[in-house]
Amino acid sequence: MLFHVRMDVALPHDLAPSERDSLLATEKARALELQRKGTWVHLWRVVGHYSNISVFDVGGPEELHQILWNLPLFPFMAITVTPLTEHPSALAANL
């Protein structure tokens, strides 16, 4: 099942630089791991914002919930999730 996910990050301004660096490194490692597994299918930066637009391919909403809940930056994110399905006019649907 595919999901469109927007993640808007708001790190506290008073977060210690060493803690911030560690948190960002851990988040990057987790994102890379999920991309290599084929779970985090697409990851795009939203220009001008500390945000991303992503597509996840998971078994269902509960699996996505667990993935998002366990991201290191989760406590600092506002997340919007939209389930996706194939559009009948998409080229792939008509081959």
The first five atom37 places (N, CA, C, CB, O) and aatype in JSON, in Angstrom:
{
  "aatype": [12, 10, 13, 8, 19, 1, 12, 3, 19, 0, 10, 14, 8, 3, 10, 0, 14, 15, 6, 1, 3, 15, 10, 10, 0, 16, 6, 11, 0, 1, 0, 10, 6, 10, 5, 1, 11, 7, 16, 17, 19, 8, 10, 17, 1, 19, 19, 7, 8, 18, 15, 2, 9, 15, 19, 13, 3, 19, 7, 7, 14, 6, 6, 10, 8, 5, 9, 10, 17, 2, 10, 14, 10, 13, 14, 13, 12, 0, 9, 16, 19, 16, 14, 10, 16, 6, 8, 14, 15, 0, 10, 0, 0, 2, 10],
  "atom_mask": [
    [1, 1, 1, 1, 1],
    [1, 1, 1, 1, 1],
    [1, 1, 1, 1, 1],
    [1, 1, 1, 1, 1],
    [1, 1, 1, 1, 1],
    [1, 1, 1, 1, 1],
    [1, 1, 1, 1, 1],
    [1, 1, 1, 1, 1],
    [1, 1, 1, 1, 1],
    [1, 1, 1, 1, 1],
    [1, 1, 1, 1, 1],
    [1, 1, 1, 1, 1],
    [1, 1, 1, 1, 1],
    [1, 1, 1, 1, 1],
    [1, 1, 1, 1, 1],
    [1, 1, 1, 1, 1],
    [1, 1, 1, 1, 1],
    [1, 1, 1, 1, 1],
    [1, 1, 1, 1, 1],
    [1, 1, 1, 1, 1],
    [1, 1, 1, 1, 1],
    [1, 1, 1, 1, 1],
    [1, 1, 1, 1, 1],
    [1, 1, 1, 1, 1],
    [1, 1, 1, 1, 1],
    [1, 1, 1, 1, 1],
    [1, 1, 1, 1, 1],
    [1, 1, 1, 1, 1],
    [1, 1, 1, 1, 1],
    [1, 1, 1, 1, 1],
    [1, 1, 1, 1, 1],
    [1, 1, 1, 1, 1],
    [1, 1, 1, 1, 1],
    [1, 1, 1, 1, 1],
    [1, 1, 1, 1, 1],
    [1, 1, 1, 1, 1],
    [1, 1, 1, 1, 1],
    [1, 1, 1, 0, 1],
    [1, 1, 1, 1, 1],
    [1, 1, 1, 1, 1],
    [1, 1, 1, 1, 1],
    [1, 1, 1, 1, 1],
    [1, 1, 1, 1, 1],
    [1, 1, 1, 1, 1],
    [1, 1, 1, 1, 1],
    [1, 1, 1, 1, 1],
    [1, 1, 1, 1, 1],
    [1, 1, 1, 0, 1],
    [1, 1, 1, 1, 1],
    [1, 1, 1, 1, 1],
    [1, 1, 1, 1, 1],
    [1, 1, 1, 1, 1],
    [1, 1, 1, 1, 1],
    [1, 1, 1, 1, 1],
    [1, 1, 1, 1, 1],
    [1, 1, 1, 1, 1],
    [1, 1, 1, 1, 1],
    [1, 1, 1, 1, 1],
    [1, 1, 1, 0, 1],
    [1, 1, 1, 0, 1],
    [1, 1, 1, 1, 1],
    [1, 1, 1, 1, 1],
    [1, 1, 1, 1, 1],
    [1, 1, 1, 1, 1],
    [1, 1, 1, 1, 1],
    [1, 1, 1, 1, 1],
    [1, 1, 1, 1, 1],
    [1, 1, 1, 1, 1],
    [1, 1, 1, 1, 1],
    [1, 1, 1, 1, 1],
    [1, 1, 1, 1, 1],
    [1, 1, 1, 1, 1],
    [1, 1, 1, 1, 1],
    [1, 1, 1, 1, 1],
    [1, 1, 1, 1, 1],
    [1, 1, 1, 1, 1],
    [1, 1, 1, 1, 1],
    [1, 1, 1, 1, 1],
    [1, 1, 1, 1, 1],
    [1, 1, 1, 1, 1],
    [1, 1, 1, 1, 1],
    [1, 1, 1, 1, 1],
    [1, 1, 1, 1, 1],
    [1, 1, 1, 1, 1],
    [1, 1, 1, 1, 1],
    [1, 1, 1, 1, 1],
    [1, 1, 1, 1, 1],
    [1, 1, 1, 1, 1],
    [1, 1, 1, 1, 1],
    [1, 1, 1, 1, 1],
    [1, 1, 1, 1, 1],
    [1, 1, 1, 1, 1],
    [1, 1, 1, 1, 1],
    [1, 1, 1, 1, 1],
    [1, 1, 1, 1, 1]
  ],
  "atom_positions": [
    [[0.85, -1.17, 0.0], [0.0, 0.0, 0.0], [0.89, 1.23, 0.0], [-0.97, 0.0, 1.22], [1.86, 1.32, 0.76]],
    [[0.56, 2.2, -0.87], [1.36, 3.41, -0.98], [0.74, 4.54, -0.17], [1.51, 3.82, -2.43], [-0.48, 4.69, -0.12]],
    [[1.61, 5.34, 0.45], [1.18, 6.51, 1.21], [2.05, 7.7, 0.85], [1.24, 6.23, 2.73], [3.27, 7.58, 0.76]],
    [[1.41, 8.84, 0.63], [2.09, 10.13, 0.47], [2.19, 10.71, 1.87], [1.32, 11.1, -0.53], [1.19, 10.83, 2.57]],
    [[3.4, 11.09, 2.27], [3.61, 11.6, 3.62], [4.39, 12.91, 3.55], [4.38, 10.56, 4.5], [5.45, 12.98, 2.94]],
    [[3.84, 13.94, 4.17], [4.57, 15.2, 4.32], [5.03, 15.3, 5.76], [3.69, 16.44, 3.91], [4.24, 15.13, 6.69]],
    [[6.31, 15.57, 5.93], [6.89, 15.72, 7.26], [7.47, 17.12, 7.37], [7.99, 14.65, 7.53], [8.37, 17.5, 6.62]],
    [[6.95, 17.9, 8.32], [7.45, 19.24, 8.61], [8.17, 19.15, 9.95], [6.28, 20.32, 8.65], [7.59, 18.78, 10.97]],
    [[9.45, 19.5, 9.94], [10.3, 19.36, 11.14], [10.48, 20.71, 11.81], [11.68, 18.74, 10.77], [10.69, 21.72, 11.14]],
    [[10.4, 20.73, 13.14], [10.62, 21.93, 13.93], [11.48, 21.56, 15.14], [9.26, 22.58, 14.39], [10.96, 21.25, 16.21]],
    [[12.79, 21.6, 14.94], [13.7, 21.31, 16.05], [13.72, 22.49, 17.03], [15.14, 21.01, 15.53], [13.66, 23.64, 16.6]],
    [[13.81, 22.22, 18.32], [13.9, 23.31, 19.3], [15.16, 24.14, 19.07], [13.88, 22.75, 20.74], [16.23, 23.59, 18.81]],
    [[15.03, 25.45, 19.16], [16.18, 26.33, 18.95], [17.24, 26.17, 20.03], [15.73, 27.76, 18.9], [18.41, 26.47, 19.8]],
    [[16.84, 25.71, 21.19], [17.8, 25.56, 22.29], [18.39, 24.15, 22.38], [17.13, 25.9, 23.6], [19.04, 23.82, 23.37]],
    [[18.17, 23.32, 21.36], [18.74, 21.98, 21.34], [20.26, 22.08, 21.23], [18.16, 21.14, 20.17], [20.78, 22.8, 20.37]],
    [[20.97, 21.37, 22.1], [22.44, 21.41, 22.09], [22.96, 20.96, 20.73], [23.02, 20.53, 23.22], [22.45, 19.98, 20.18]],
    [[23.96, 21.63, 20.19], [24.5, 21.27, 18.87], [24.92, 19.81, 18.77], [25.68, 22.15, 18.54], [24.71, 19.18, 17.73]],
    [[25.51, 19.26, 19.8], [25.94, 17.85, 19.76], [24.73, 16.92, 19.71], [26.81, 17.52, 20.98], [24.76, 15.9, 19.01]],
    [[23.68, 17.25, 20.45], [22.45, 16.46, 20.43], [21.76, 16.56, 19.07], [21.5, 16.91, 21.56], [21.26, 15.57, 18.54]],
    [[21.75, 17.77, 18.52], [21.15, 17.99, 17.19], [21.89, 17.15, 16.15], [21.2, 19.5, 16.81], [21.26, 16.46, 15.35]],
    [[23.23, 17.22, 16.16], [24.03, 16.47, 15.18], [23.8, 14.97, 15.29], [25.51, 16.78, 15.36], [23.68, 14.28, 14.28]],
    [[23.74, 14.47, 16.51], [23.5, 13.05, 16.74], [22.11, 12.64, 16.26], [23.65, 12.72, 18.23], [21.96, 11.6, 15.61]],
    [[21.12, 13.44, 16.57], [19.75, 13.18, 16.16], [19.63, 13.15, 14.63], [18.8, 14.23, 16.75], [19.0, 12.25, 14.07]],
    [[20.24, 14.12, 13.96], [20.17, 14.18, 12.5], [20.91, 13.01, 11.85], [20.76, 15.5, 11.99], [20.44, 12.47, 10.85]],
    [[22.03, 12.61, 12.41], [22.77, 11.47, 11.87], [21.98, 10.17, 12.04], [24.14, 11.34, 12.57], [21.97, 9.33, 11.14]],
    [[21.33, 10.01, 13.17], [20.51, 8.82, 13.42], [19.31, 8.79, 12.48], [20.05, 8.79, 14.88], [18.96, 7.73, 11.96]],
    [[18.68, 9.95, 12.27], [17.53, 10.05, 11.35], [17.96, 9.69, 9.93], [16.93, 11.47, 11.38], [17.27, 8.95, 9.23]],
    [[19.1, 10.24, 9.49], [19.59, 9.95, 8.14], [19.86, 8.47, 7.96], [20.86, 10.77, 7.84], [19.5, 7.89, 6.93]],
    [[20.49, 7.85, 8.94], [20.78, 6.41, 8.86], [19.5, 5.6, 8.75], [21.59, 5.96, 10.08], [19.44, 4.64, 7.97]],
    [[18.49, 5.96, 9.51], [17.21, 5.24, 9.46], [16.52, 5.44, 8.11], [16.28, 5.71, 10.6], [15.97, 4.49, 7.55]],
    [[16.54, 6.66, 7.59], [15.93, 6.94, 6.29], [16.63, 6.14, 5.19], [16.0, 8.44, 5.97], [15.97, 5.59, 4.31]],
    [[17.95, 6.09, 5.23], [18.7, 5.32, 4.23], [18.38, 3.83, 4.32], [20.21, 5.55, 4.4], [18.22, 3.16, 3.3]],
    [[18.28, 3.33, 5.54], [17.94, 1.92, 5.75], [16.57, 1.59, 5.14], [17.95, 1.59, 7.26], [16.42, 0.59, 4.44]],
    [[15.58, 2.43, 5.42], [14.23, 2.2, 4.89], [14.18, 2.34, 3.37], [13.25, 3.16, 5.53], [13.41, 1.65, 2.71]],
    [[14.99, 3.24, 2.81], [15.06, 3.37, 1.36], [15.69, 2.13, 0.72], [15.84, 4.63, 0.97], [15.22, 1.64, -0.3]],
    [[16.75, 1.64, 1.32], [17.41, 0.43, 0.79], [16.49, -0.78, 0.84], [18.69, 0.14, 1.58], [16.58, -1.66, -0.02]],
    [[15.61, -0.84, 1.84], [14.65, -1.95, 1.96], [13.5, -1.81, 0.97], [14.1, -2.01, 3.38], [12.74, -2.75, 0.78]],
    [[13.37, -0.64, 0.33], [12.27, -0.41, -0.59], [11.0, 0.06, 0.08], [0.0, 0.0, 0.0], [9.95, 0.13, -0.57]],
    [[11.07, 0.39, 1.35], [9.91, 0.85, 2.11], [9.68, 2.35, 1.89], [10.09, 0.56, 3.6], [8.55, 2.79, 1.68]],
    [[10.76, 3.13, 1.94], [10.7, 4.58, 1.74], [11.07, 4.79, 0.28], [11.68, 5.38, 2.74], [12.24, 4.95, -0.06]],
    [[10.05, 4.78, -0.59], [10.24, 4.72, -2.03], [10.76, 6.02, -2.62], [8.94, 4.36, -2.7], [11.64, 6.0, -3.49]],
    [[10.24, 7.15, -2.17], [10.66, 8.46, -2.67], [10.83, 9.41, -1.5], [9.63, 9.02, -3.7], [10.1, 9.34, -0.51]],
    [[11.8, 10.31, -1.63], [12.07, 11.3, -0.6], [12.5, 12.59, -1.29], [13.16, 10.81, 0.4], [13.57, 12.65, -1.91]],
    [[11.67, 13.63, -1.18], [11.97, 14.92, -1.79], [11.95, 16.01, -0.73], [10.98, 15.24, -2.91], [11.13, 15.99, 0.18]],
    [[12.86, 16.96, -0.87], [12.9, 18.13, 0.0], [11.9, 19.15, -0.52], [14.33, 18.74, 0.08], [11.74, 19.31, -1.73]],
    [[11.22, 19.84, 0.4], [10.34, 20.95, 0.04], [11.2, 22.21, 0.11], [9.07, 21.03, 1.0], [11.68, 22.59, 1.17]],
    [[11.38, 22.85, -1.04], [12.26, 24.01, -1.13], [11.8, 25.13, -0.19], [12.31, 24.53, -2.58], [10.63, 25.5, -0.16]],
    [[12.75, 25.63, 0.57], [12.48, 26.75, 1.46], [11.89, 26.37, 2.81], [0.0, 0.0, 0.0], [11.57, 27.25, 3.61]],
    [[11.74, 25.07, 3.07], [11.17, 24.61, 4.34], [12.01, 23.46, 4.89], [9.69, 24.15, 4.15], [12.72, 22.8, 4.14]],
    [[11.93, 23.24, 6.18], [12.55, 22.04, 6.77], [11.47, 20.97, 6.72], [13.07, 22.3, 8.26], [10.91, 20.58, 7.75]],
    [[11.21, 20.51, 5.5], [10.11, 19.58, 5.24], [10.51, 18.63, 4.12], [8.82, 20.33, 4.87], [11.43, 18.89, 3.35]],
    [[9.78, 17.51, 4.06], [9.94, 16.61, 2.93], [8.6, 16.05, 2.53], [10.93, 15.48, 3.26], [7.65, 16.0, 3.31]],
    [[8.55, 15.62, 1.28], [7.42, 14.87, 0.74], [7.97, 13.49, 0.43], [6.79, 15.57, -0.55], [8.98, 13.36, -0.26]],
    [[7.32, 12.47, 0.93], [7.82, 11.11, 0.76], [6.7, 10.19, 0.3], [8.43, 10.6, 2.07], [5.51, 10.47, 0.49]],
    [[7.09, 9.08, -0.3], [6.16, 8.0, -0.62], [6.69, 6.74, 0.06], [6.01, 7.81, -2.18], [7.85, 6.36, -0.12]],
    [[5.81, 6.1, 0.83], [6.14, 4.85, 1.5], [5.33, 3.72, 0.88], [5.87, 4.95, 3.03], [4.17, 3.9, 0.52]],
    [[5.95, 2.56, 0.76], [5.28, 1.35, 0.27], [5.31, 0.34, 1.42], [5.98, 0.77, -1.04], [6.34, -0.28, 1.7]],
    [[4.16, 0.18, 2.07], [4.07, -0.66, 3.27], [2.84, -1.57, 3.19], [4.01, 0.22, 4.56], [2.02, -1.44, 2.28]],
    [[2.73, -2.47, 4.13], [1.62, -3.4, 4.16], [0.29, -2.77, 4.52], [0.0, 0.0, 0.0], [-0.76, -3.32, 4.19]],
    [[0.31, -1.64, 5.19], [-0.93, -0.99, 5.58], [-0.67, 0.15, 6.55], [0.0, 0.0, 0.0], [0.48, 0.45, 6.87]],
    [[-1.74, 0.79, 7.03], [-1.61, 1.95, 7.9], [-0.86, 1.68, 9.2], [-2.97, 2.47, 8.22], [-0.09, 2.52, 9.66]],
    [[-1.07, 0.52, 9.79], [-0.39, 0.22, 11.06], [1.12, 0.14, 10.87], [-0.91, -1.1, 11.64], [1.88, 0.63, 11.71]],
    [[1.56, -0.48, 9.78], [3.01, -0.55, 9.52], [3.59, 0.84, 9.32], [3.29, -1.43, 8.27], [4.65, 1.15, 9.86]],
    [[2.9, 1.68, 8.56], [3.38, 3.06, 8.37], [3.41, 3.79, 9.69], [2.48, 3.81, 7.36], [4.38, 4.51, 9.98]],
    [[2.38, 3.63, 10.51], [2.34, 4.28, 11.82], [3.57, 3.9, 12.65], [1.04, 3.89, 12.58], [4.21, 4.77, 13.25]],
    [[3.9, 2.63, 12.67], [5.06, 2.17, 13.45], [6.36, 2.76, 12.91], [5.14, 0.64, 13.42], [7.23, 3.15, 13.69]],
    [[6.5, 2.82, 11.6], [7.7, 3.4, 11.0], [7.84, 4.86, 11.38], [7.68, 3.25, 9.46], [8.89, 5.3, 11.85]],
    [[6.76, 5.63, 11.18], [6.82, 7.05, 11.47], [7.03, 7.31, 12.96], [5.55, 7.74, 11.0], [7.83, 8.17, 13.34]],
    [[6.33, 6.57, 13.79], [6.41, 6.74, 15.25], [7.84, 6.52, 15.75], [5.44, 5.78, 15.96], [8.26, 7.12, 16.74]],
    [[8.57, 5.64, 15.07], [9.92, 5.29, 15.51], [11.03, 6.07, 14.81], [10.14, 3.83, 15.29], [12.21, 5.78, 15.04]],
    [[10.69, 7.04, 13.97], [11.73, 7.89, 13.4], [12.34, 8.76, 14.5], [11.16, 8.77, 12.25], [11.61, 9.27, 15.34]],
    [[13.66, 8.93, 14.51], [14.29, 9.74, 15.55], [13.74, 11.17, 15.65], [15.76, 9.8, 15.32], [13.66, 11.73, 16.74]],
    [[13.36, 11.76, 14.51], [12.85, 13.13, 14.53], [11.34, 13.21, 14.78], [13.17, 13.8, 13.23], [10.79, 14.31, 14.82]],
    [[10.67, 12.07, 14.95], [9.22, 12.06, 15.1], [8.7, 13.05, 16.15], [8.77, 10.68, 15.48], [7.71, 13.73, 15.88]],
    [[9.33, 13.16, 17.32], [8.8, 14.1, 18.32], [8.79, 15.56, 17.86], [9.6, 13.99, 19.59], [8.12, 16.4, 18.47]],
    [[9.53, 15.85, 16.81], [9.65, 17.23, 16.33], [8.97, 17.44, 14.98], [11.12, 17.61, 16.23], [9.22, 18.44, 14.3]],
    [[8.11, 16.51, 14.59], [7.47, 16.57, 13.27], [5.97, 16.8, 13.36], [7.74, 15.29, 12.52], [5.29, 16.35, 14.28]],
    [[5.47, 17.52, 12.36], [4.04, 17.56, 12.06], [3.92, 16.74, 10.78], [3.46, 19.07, 11.9], [4.57, 17.05, 9.78]],
    [[3.09, 15.7, 10.8], [3.03, 14.75, 9.7], [1.61, 14.7, 9.13], [3.47, 13.34, 10.16], [0.62, 14.66, 9.87]],
    [[1.54, 14.71, 7.8], [0.27, 14.55, 7.1], [0.39, 13.33, 6.2], [-0.1, 15.83, 6.27], [1.32, 13.23, 5.4]],
    [[-0.55, 12.39, 6.33], [-0.52, 11.13, 5.57], [-1.74, 11.05, 4.66], [-0.48, 9.9, 6.53], [-2.86, 11.33, 5.07]],
    [[-1.49, 10.67, 3.4], [-2.55, 10.48, 2.43], [-2.38, 9.12, 1.77], [-2.57, 11.61, 1.38], [-1.35, 8.89, 1.12]],
    [[-3.35, 8.21, 1.89], [-3.25, 6.92, 1.19], [-3.38, 7.15, -0.31], [-4.35, 5.92, 1.69], [-4.12, 8.03, -0.75]],
    [[-2.65, 6.36, -1.08], [-2.66, 6.48, -2.54], [-3.15, 5.2, -3.19], [-1.27, 6.84, -3.05], [-2.97, 4.11, -2.66]],
    [[-3.77, 5.35, -4.35], [-4.15, 4.21, -5.17], [-3.9, 4.59, -6.63], [-5.64, 3.8, -4.94], [-3.83, 5.77, -6.97]],
    [[-3.77, 3.6, -7.47], [-3.47, 3.85, -8.87], [-4.61, 4.61, -9.55], [-3.21, 2.53, -9.61], [-5.78, 4.33, -9.31]],
    [[-4.25, 5.57, -10.38], [-5.24, 6.35, -11.13], [-5.52, 5.63, -12.45], [-4.73, 7.81, -11.39], [-4.59, 5.16, -13.1]],
    [[-6.78, 5.52, -12.85], [-7.11, 4.78, -14.08], [-6.54, 5.4, -15.35], [-8.6, 4.67, -14.21], [-6.45, 4.73, -16.37]],
    [[-6.16, 6.67, -15.3], [-5.56, 7.3, -16.48], [-4.04, 7.27, -16.46], [-6.03, 8.73, -16.58], [-3.4, 7.79, -17.38]],
    [[-3.45, 6.67, -15.43], [-1.99, 6.58, -15.38], [-1.49, 5.65, -16.47], [-1.53, 6.08, -14.0], [-2.12, 4.64, -16.78]],
    [[-0.37, 6.0, -17.06], [0.21, 5.2, -18.14], [0.38, 3.75, -17.73], [1.54, 5.78, -18.56], [0.05, 2.84, -18.5]],
    [[0.88, 3.51, -16.52], [1.11, 2.13, -16.06], [-0.19, 1.32, -16.0], [1.77, 2.14, -14.68], [-0.17, 0.11, -16.21]],
    [[-1.3, 1.97, -15.72], [-2.58, 1.27, -15.62], [-3.13, 0.88, -16.99], [-3.6, 2.15, -14.89], [-4.04, 0.06, -17.09]],
    [[-2.57, 1.46, -18.04], [-3.1, 1.24, -19.39], [-2.15, 0.48, -20.29], [-3.44, 2.55, -20.02], [-2.35, 0.45, -21.51]],
    [[-1.12, -0.12, -19.75], [-0.18, -0.91, -20.56], [-0.63, -2.33, -20.73], [1.2, -0.91, -19.94], [0.05, -3.12, -21.38]]
  ]
}
